[in-house]
């Protein structure tokens, strides 16, 4: 299973980015191999609009099964749900901590956005 975690930096010790669409990086973690790669999301950090949709498309292209973030907006949530990607919100701390919390069942699946567009 591939898990995408929004991140402020390019590794597992980086802080979880509370934003999805404008997260600086996406850490794509493969729980079968316990390996990861950092996907740079710089093009959406300062985007005038559409950051959530573009970021969701990027994550879908990476073949992710789950997204873990602090928060999720409505447009990004719609794109992720349409792609069959499940979302968990409420993550904080280091990316590695968020992955551990997810594996331990401490992060619940979100059924909808928890922040408005352009949050």
PyMOL commands that set and color helices and strands:
alter all, ss='L'
color gray80, all
select helices_A, chain A and resi 42-45+51-61+74-82+95-103
alter helices_A, ss='H'
color red, helices_A
select strands_A, chain A and resi 2-7+25-30+35-40+66-68+86-88
alter strands_A, ss='S'
color yellow, strands_A
deselect
rebuild
show_as cartoon
